[in-house]
Amino acid sequence: MPTPAAHTPVPNQLDALIADHETPQWQTIARIIMAVLGAFLLWSMFARLEEVSIAPGEVVPQGRIKTIQHLEGGIIEEIYIREGDTVREGAPLVQLDLAGATQANLMELKVRLDGLLLTKARLEAEAEQTDLAFPPALAQRQSTLVAAEKAAYAARKSEFQRSLAVLEEQVRQREQDIREIKVRLKSAENNLALANERLTMSEDLLSQGLTSRMEHTGLQSQAETLQGDVAGLKESVPRAEAALTEAKARVSELDAKFRREARESLKETELNLARTQELLASATDQETRTTIKSPIDGVVKNMRYFTIGGVVRPGEPILDIVPSDDTLVTEARLNPMDRAFVRVGQKANVKVDAYDFARYGGLSGEVISVAPDTTVPENAPPYLKVMIKTDNAYLGEESEGLMIAPGMGATVDIHTGSKTVMQYLLKPVLKLKTEAFRER
């Protein structure tokens, strides 16, 4: 009986047996493909892809470009700058000529103002009954107007003095009348006293028969006449005093009327003076604005006029000043369809068109604002303004970097989220699932 060892294959025989039953090649390839596919599926479930909204844009200063205009317009007299010049705040840009109208109006208003100031000084002197005095500088500048005001003051004062002299003469006449009445009254009272004394003596003589009744009657009649004269003169005194009071009142009224008229004219002059000062301030401001100056430090851009003698219409843009020391941001024009995915605070990558992105890269930034409304330009699709603030205003190292300037075009990639590769691959399938087998 053979031993078990006699039936055990030798190693060479085993290899030969395995070689006779080797796996077919296609199965090996299939296993490799399945392994790769499994690894890809596993990777696609965890590997994530960035979702971005792409929008064209432009580099702009955050403080916005300043458009230079002129309220009244005019004729260009001088142009002090050229396109691309760097200017400082307050630097003259353009000199306008308003066809001489402003200068003529300004001179007229200055003369009118001086005239009103002189008239005011005259009326104040009349109202206060003081000597006429003018500011020395004003008197030297407007000698003709000063002479006219002096003549007016003299004429007014002369007229007042004439009227006053007439009334004062009336006062003196009334005072004289009172004095005369009082003298006549005193004389009449003395004569009456003597007549009464003679009448008393005549009564005694008549009672003794030493005088005739006719003579006594004559004395009695004389006394009664004198008594009537005294009574009449006494009544004349109050009337004369009343006439004196009235004459004095007319003097006071004349003075008050003269002052009142001066004050009324002064009030009207002050109103005209205030209006003229406002007009002069406006005209002075208008003349000052004929020299158009830069409101900020910046760079001249978009000049609309280049010709001396050119006409600038009121309110029309003349040029733009791009701020040179302002923070630069990128203004992107976002498709309204992407509005739901873009929010403030999202990261963004700005690719400046002027520099090759493959060579220099882009600028990292962040969304700082999204416009609430859509902008609809003429002959262009609507868009939403999205502002992106970049970390730097240059590409590369700061010392040797490529500077970013306002006006440069850019393409902005706004990172709105991420999803796995599997989600990306299944999106068409899921979309087909929800939209297939439907028709209207």
C-alpha positions in Angstrom: 0.0 0.0 0.0 1.5 3.3 -1.1 2.4 5.9 1.5 0.8 9.4 1.4 4.0 10.9 0.4 3.9 9.0 -2.8 0.8 11.1 -3.9 2.1 14.6 -3.0 3.0 16.6 -6.2 6.5 17.9 -6.4 7.0 21.8 -6.8 7.6 21.7 -10.5 4.5 19.7 -11.1 2.4 22.3 -8.9 3.7 25.2 -11.0 2.9 23.4 -14.1 -0.6 22.7 -12.9 -1.2 26.4 -11.9 0.1 27.5 -15.3 -2.3 25.2 -17.0 -5.2 27.0 -15.1 -4.0 30.8 -15.2 -6.7 33.6 -15.1 -7.6 35.0 -18.5 -6.1 38.5 -19.4 -9.5 40.2 -19.8 -10.4 39.5 -16.2 -7.2 41.1 -15.0 -7.9 44.2 -17.0 -11.5 44.3 -15.7 -10.3 44.1 -12.1 -7.9 46.9 -12.7 -10.6 49.1 -14.3 -13.0 48.3 -11.4 -10.3 49.1 -8.9 -9.5 52.4 -10.6 -13.2 53.2 -11.0 -13.8 52.4 -7.3 -11.0 54.6 -6.3 -12.3 57.4 -8.6 -15.8 57.1 -7.1 -14.4 57.2 -3.6 -12.3 60.2 -4.5 -15.2 62.0 -6.2 -17.3 61.6 -3.0 -14.7 63.6 -1.0 -12.9 65.8 -3.5 -14.5 69.3 -3.8 -14.6 71.7 -6.6 -14.9 75.5 -6.1 -18.1 77.2 -7.5 -17.4 80.7 -8.9 -19.4 83.5 -10.5 -17.4 85.2 -13.2 -18.0 88.9 -13.9 -16.2 91.5 -15.9 -15.2 94.6 -14.0 -13.0 97.7 -13.7 -10.6 99.0 -11.1 -12.0 102.2 -9.6 -11.2 104.4 -6.6 -13.5 103.7 -3.6 -14.2 107.5 -3.3 -15.4 107.5 -6.9 -14.2 109.7 -9.8 -14.9 113.4 -9.5 -16.6 114.8 -12.6 -15.8 118.5 -13.0 -18.6 120.7 -14.2 -19.4 124.4 -14.3 -22.8 125.9 -13.3 -23.0 128.7 -15.7 -20.7 127.5 -18.5 -18.7 130.0 -20.6 -15.9 130.4 -23.1 -12.6 128.5 -22.5 -9.9 131.2 -22.0 -7.1 128.9 -20.8 -6.4 125.2 -20.3 -3.8 124.5 -17.6 -3.6 120.7 -17.7 -3.4 117.7 -20.1 -4.8 114.2 -20.1 -3.0 112.1 -17.5 -1.5 115.0 -15.6 -1.3 114.6 -11.8 -2.9 117.6 -10.0 -3.1 118.7 -6.4 -6.2 119.9 -4.6 -6.9 123.5 -5.5 -4.7 123.5 -8.6 -6.3 125.5 -11.5 -7.6 123.3 -14.3 -9.5 125.6 -16.8 -10.1 129.3 -16.9 -13.5 130.4 -18.3 -14.6 133.7 -19.6 -18.2 134.6 -19.1 -18.2 137.1 -22.0 -17.5 140.0 -19.6 -21.0 139.8 -18.1 -19.9 138.8 -14.7 -17.1 141.4 -14.5 -19.5 144.2 -15.6 -22.2 143.0 -13.2 -19.6 142.8 -10.4 -18.4 146.3 -10.9 -22.0 147.6 -11.0 -22.8 145.9 -7.8 -19.7 147.3 -6.1 -20.6 150.8 -7.1 -24.2 150.3 -6.0 -23.0 148.9 -2.6 -20.7 151.9 -2.1 -23.5 154.3 -3.0 -25.8 152.6 -0.5 -23.2 152.8 2.2 -22.8 156.5 1.6 -26.5 157.0 1.7 -26.7 155.1 4.9 -24.1 157.3 6.5 -26.0 160.4 5.4 -29.4 159.2 6.7 -27.8 158.2 10.0 -26.5 161.8 10.4 -30.0 163.1 9.5 -31.7 160.8 11.9 -29.4 161.6 14.8 -29.0 165.3 13.9 -25.2 165.0 13.8 -22.5 166.2 11.5 -22.1 164.2 8.2 -19.0 161.9 8.1 -18.0 159.1 5.7 -15.5 156.3 6.0 -12.2 157.6 4.7 -11.5 154.7 2.3 -15.0 154.8 0.9 -14.9 158.6 0.5 -11.6 158.4 -1.4 -12.9 155.6 -3.6 -16.2 157.2 -4.5 -15.6 161.0 -4.5 -18.4 161.7 -7.0 -21.0 159.8 -4.9 -19.7 161.5 -1.8 -20.3 164.9 -3.4 -23.8 163.9 -4.3 -24.6 162.7 -0.8 -23.1 165.9 0.7 -25.3 168.0 -1.6 -28.4 165.9 -0.6 -27.5 166.3 3.1 -27.1 170.1 2.7 -30.3 170.4 0.7 -32.3 168.4 3.3 -30.8 170.3 6.2 -31.4 173.7 4.5 -35.0 172.9 3.9 -35.4 171.7 7.5 -33.7 174.9 8.8 -36.0 177.1 6.7 -39.1 175.4 7.9 -37.8 175.4 11.5 -37.0 179.1 11.2 -40.6 179.9 10.2 -42.0 177.9 13.1 -39.6 179.3 15.6 -40.6 182.8 14.4 -44.2 181.9 15.1 -43.2 180.8 18.6 -41.5 184.1 19.2 -44.6 185.9 17.9 -46.9 184.0 20.2 -44.5 184.7 23.2 -44.6 188.4 22.2 -48.4 188.4 22.0 -48.6 186.9 25.5 -46.2 189.5 26.9 -48.2 192.4 25.3 -51.5 191.0 26.6 -50.1 190.8 30.1 -48.8 194.3 29.9 -52.1 195.6 28.6 -53.9 193.5 31.3 -51.8 195.1 34.0 -52.4 198.6 32.7 -56.1 197.9 32.4 -56.2 196.6 36.0 -54.4 199.7 37.3 -56.8 202.0 35.4 -59.7 200.0 36.7 -58.4 200.4 40.3 -58.1 204.2 39.8 -61.6 204.4 38.1 -63.1 202.5 41.0 -61.4 204.8 43.5 -62.7 207.9 41.7 -66.2 206.3 41.5 -66.1 205.8 45.3 -65.1 209.4 45.9 -67.8 210.5 43.4 -70.4 208.6 45.4 -69.4 210.4 48.6 -69.5 213.8 46.9 -72.8 212.9 45.2 -74.3 212.1 48.6 -73.1 215.5 49.9 -74.4 217.2 46.8 -70.9 218.4 45.8 -71.0 216.8 42.3 -73.5 216.3 39.7 -75.1 213.0 38.9 -74.1 213.2 35.3 -70.4 213.4 36.2 -70.9 210.5 38.6 -72.6 208.5 35.9 -69.6 209.2 33.5 -67.2 207.9 36.1 -69.4 204.8 36.7 -69.5 204.1 32.9 -65.7 204.5 32.6 -65.2 202.0 35.5 -67.5 199.4 33.8 -65.6 199.8 30.5 -62.3 199.2 32.2 -63.7 196.2 34.0 -64.8 194.8 30.6 -61.3 195.4 29.2 -59.7 193.6 32.1 -62.0 190.6 31.7 -61.4 190.4 28.0 -57.6 190.6 28.4 -57.7 187.9 31.1 -59.6 185.6 28.6 -57.0 186.4 25.9 -54.1 185.1 28.0 -55.1 181.3 27.9 -55.8 181.6 24.2 -52.4 183.2 23.6 -50.7 180.6 25.7 -52.5 177.8 23.8 -51.3 179.4 20.5 -47.8 179.4 21.9 -48.0 175.7 22.9 -49.3 174.9 19.4 -46.5 176.7 17.8 -43.9 174.9 19.9 -45.6 171.6 19.1 -45.2 172.4 15.4 -41.5 172.9 16.0 -41.2 169.5 17.7 -43.3 167.9 15.0 -41.1 169.3 12.3 -38.0 167.8 14.1 -39.7 164.5 14.7 -40.9 164.3 11.1 -37.4 165.1 9.8 -35.9 162.3 11.9 -38.8 159.9 11.1 -38.4 160.3 7.4 -34.6 159.8 7.7 -35.2 156.6 9.7 -37.7 155.3 7.2 -35.3 156.0 4.3 -32.5 154.4 6.4 -34.5 151.2 6.9 -35.2 150.9 3.2 -31.6 151.6 2.4 -30.5 148.9 4.8 -32.8 146.4 3.1 -31.4 147.4 -0.3 -27.9 147.2 1.2 -28.5 143.6 2.4 -29.9 142.5 -1.0 -27.0 144.1 -2.8 -24.5 142.4 -0.5 -26.1 139.1 -1.3 -26.0 139.8 -5.1 -22.4 140.9 -4.8 -21.4 137.8 -2.9 -23.1 135.7 -5.6 -21.4 137.6 -8.3 -18.0 137.4 -6.6 -18.5 133.6 -6.2 -19.4 133.4 -9.8 -16.3 135.3 -10.8 -14.2 133.1 -8.5 -15.6 130.0 -10.1 -14.5 131.1 -13.6 -11.2 129.5 -12.5 -12.1 125.8 -12.3 -9.9 124.1 -9.7 -9.3 120.5 -8.7 -11.4 119.5 -5.7 -8.9 116.6 -4.8 -5.5 115.2 -5.4 -5.7 113.0 -8.5 -5.1 112.3 -12.1 -6.8 114.1 -15.0 -9.0 111.8 -17.1 -11.6 112.0 -19.8 -11.0 115.6 -20.9 -13.9 116.8 -23.1 -12.4 120.1 -24.2 -9.0 120.9 -25.8 -9.6 124.1 -27.7 -9.1 127.7 -26.4 -12.3 129.6 -27.2 -14.5 126.4 -27.0 -17.9 126.9 -25.5 -18.8 125.0 -22.3 -22.5 124.7 -21.8 -23.9 125.1 -18.3 -23.6 122.0 -16.2 -21.8 120.0 -18.9 -18.9 117.7 -17.8 -15.5 119.2 -18.6 -13.2 116.5 -17.3 -12.8 113.8 -14.6 -10.3 113.7 -11.7 -9.4 110.2 -10.5 -8.4 110.3 -6.8 -4.7 109.3 -6.5 -4.6 108.7 -2.8 -7.9 106.8 -2.4 -8.4 103.1 -1.8 -8.8 101.1 -5.0 -11.6 98.6 -5.5 -12.9 96.6 -8.4 -16.4 97.3 -9.6 -17.7 94.0 -11.2 -20.8 93.7 -13.4 -22.5 90.6 -12.2 -25.1 88.7 -14.2 -28.5 89.1 -12.3 -28.9 85.3 -12.6 -26.0 84.9 -10.1 -27.5 87.3 -7.6 -28.8 84.5 -5.3 -25.3 83.1 -4.8 -23.2 86.2 -4.2 -23.1 87.8 -0.8 -21.0 90.3 1.1 -17.9 88.7 2.7 -17.3 86.1 0.0 -13.8 85.7 -1.2 -12.9 86.7 -4.8 -10.0 86.6 -7.1 -9.3 89.6 -9.4 -7.5 89.0 -12.7 -6.2 92.3 -14.1 -6.5 92.3 -17.9 -3.4 94.4 -18.2 -1.2 91.7 -16.7 -0.9 88.1 -17.9 -2.7 86.0 -15.2 -0.6 82.9 -16.0 2.5 84.8 -15.3 1.7 87.3 -12.6 -1.4 85.8 -11.0 -4.3 87.7 -9.6 -5.4 89.7 -6.5 -7.1 88.2 -3.6 -10.1 90.1 -2.4 -13.5 90.2 -0.7 -17.0 91.2 -1.7 -17.8 94.4 0.2 -21.1 95.4 -1.4 -23.8 94.1 -3.7 -26.1 96.6 -5.4 -29.8 96.1 -4.4 -31.1 97.1 -7.8 -30.2 96.1 -11.3 -28.5 98.6 -13.6 -29.9 98.7 -17.1 -27.6 100.6 -19.5 -28.5 101.4 -23.1 -27.7 98.8 -25.7 -26.2 96.5 -23.1 -27.5 93.7 -20.9 -28.5 94.5 -17.3 -26.1 93.8 -14.5 -25.6 94.2 -10.7 -22.8 96.3 -9.3 -20.6 94.3 -7.0 -17.6 95.9 -5.2 -14.6 93.9 -4.4 -11.8 95.2 -2.1 -8.5 93.6 -2.8 -5.8 92.9 -0.2 -3.2 94.7 -2.3 -3.1 97.3 -5.0 -0.2 95.7 -6.8 0.9 92.3 -8.1 4.0 90.6 -6.7 6.2 92.1 -4.1 5.4 95.7 -2.9 8.8 97.0 -3.7 9.0 95.6 -7.2 5.3 94.9 -7.8 3.1 95.8 -10.7 0.9 98.7 -9.6 -2.8 98.6 -10.2 -4.3 101.9 -11.5 -7.9 103.1 -11.8 -9.4 102.4 -15.1 -7.8 99.0 -15.6 -10.1 96.2 -16.8 -10.4 93.0 -14.8 -12.2 89.7 -14.6 -13.5 88.7 -11.2 -14.0 85.2 -9.9 -16.3 85.3 -6.9 -16.2 82.1 -4.8 -19.8 81.3 -4.1 -19.3 77.8 -2.6 -18.1 74.3 -3.4 -19.4 70.8 -4.2 -18.0 67.3 -4.6 -16.9 65.9 -7.9 -19.7 63.3 -7.5 -22.3 66.1 -7.1 -20.9 67.8 -10.2 -21.1 64.5 -12.2 -24.6 63.7 -11.0 -26.0 67.1 -11.7 -27.0 66.3 -15.3 -28.6 63.0 -14.2 -30.6 64.7 -11.4 -31.6 67.5 -13.7 -32.8 64.9 -16.3 -34.7 63.0 -13.5 -36.7 66.1 -12.7 -37.3 67.4 -16.2 -37.6 64.2 -18.3 -40.8 62.9 -19.8 -42.6 66.3 -19.6 -44.1 68.4 -22.3 -46.4 71.3 -22.7 
